[in-house]
Amino acid sequence: MKHSDWHEYFGTVSAPFACSAGSLHVLPALHSRQLGNWRDIHVYLPPSYHRSSADYPVLYMHDGQNLFDPAISFAGEWGIDDAIVATGCEAVVVAIPNIDSVRMAEYSPFADWECGGGRGEAYVDFLVETVKPIIDQAFRTRRDAASTVIGGASMGGLISLYAQRSRPDVFGCAAVMSPSLWYGREPLFAWLVAQGRRSGRFYLDIGTLEGDEMLADARRLRALLEQQGYRAGSDLRYCEQDAEHCEAAWAERFRNALPFLVKSSRL
């Protein structure tokens, strides 16, 4: 598809999707040559988008069906549109839905000895080489890394960590929420250590009721990032909450994280 056709390819989505403010658009059945599959891509535009000529920071979010509408979410939606309105941190949000049968494989950068997987690099290539160029052409976006955030929870948190550290030239900030660091744990940590300090910022969180292993892994990652020179409050924000591994907890923490995630790219 030619760049000039991309605007026409996007159509405003009505039912079943709903936003408290702003508008939601869809790029239907986008093909990934990197992964060999198709999925719809949903794009949220903040309330001021159609009233201004400004360029906007962009949040690329995994498990996209859980972000806006409880009717299609796995276990409740995050209400990102409400969060953006409440905080005033306006951004374009690109929601990339998972494909359930391959979610674990696509969100895992390193194969787990028991669960397999390890297609995370191809998934990141899909975002960088296919999705982002379309979004930047079709919408008024800030294309620099400082204005481009990638985020998700659980396995989505894991792939967000990997995406930022592997492509800091594209993603300047990552929301790493309740990351499933157990998936390929030691190869992942060895890779992070070998990389050393790279550019970018991290929001990292965990629920203290998610289990001792998840909590220990998150604290280990925090310590590693601090050892590599990430500074609390500027390059790194860490949050622990008395919460379980669930959508409701991520929705609450995401709202609190938004000012940090887009602080360097306010309108």
RANORQUI-V880218 format. One record per run of one state. SS is the DSSP state (~ for helix, > for strand, _ for the rest). FROM is the first residue (numbers start at 1). LEN is the number of residues. Records with the same first field share a line. If there is no record, write none. Layout:
SS=FROM-LEN ; FROM-LEN
This chain:
_=1-2 ; 10-1 ; 13-10 ; 33-4 ; 46-3 ; 52-4 ; 57-1 ; 62-2 ; 67-13 ; 88-4 ; 97-3 ; 107-5 ; 113-3 ; 117-3 ; 139-2 ; 142-3 ; 154-1 ; 167-6 ; 178-7 ; 196-5 ; 208-4 ; 228-4 ; 233-3 ; 242-5 ; 262-1 ; 266-2
~=3-7 ; 49-3 ; 64-3 ; 80-8 ; 100-7 ; 120-19 ; 145-3 ; 155-12 ; 185-11 ; 212-16 ; 247-15 ; 263-3
>=11-2 ; 23-10 ; 37-9 ; 56-1 ; 58-4 ; 92-5 ; 112-1 ; 116-1 ; 141-1 ; 148-6 ; 173-5 ; 201-7 ; 232-1 ; 236-6
